[in-house]
Amino acid sequence: MKRRFTDQQIIAMIREQEAGLKTSEVCRKHGISDATFYKYKAKFGGMTVSDARKLRVLEAENANLKRLLAEAMLDNAALKELATKNF
């Protein structure tokens, strides 16, 4: 079963490991694999909870802007194709 951890929980896991607990013990305690832990550490290592929240907001904004850009480019391509046709 796939579990979703909050940013605060992930940062707490990383802090436990940085405090001296072995990585395997942290992973066993929270029911995740070593690979998942290191993926979390690569993304959230050195962050505070507020930094992680800001990151989530920026990622959502970036996704929205990418979607808007794709729609604008599609509209632009359709208008160019329509302008080149001879009626």
ABEGO torsion letter per residue (X at the ends): XBBBBBAAAAAAAAAAAAAGBBAAAAAAAAGBBAAAAAAAAAAABGBBAAAAAAAAAAAAAAAAAAAAAAAAAAAAAAAAAAAABBX
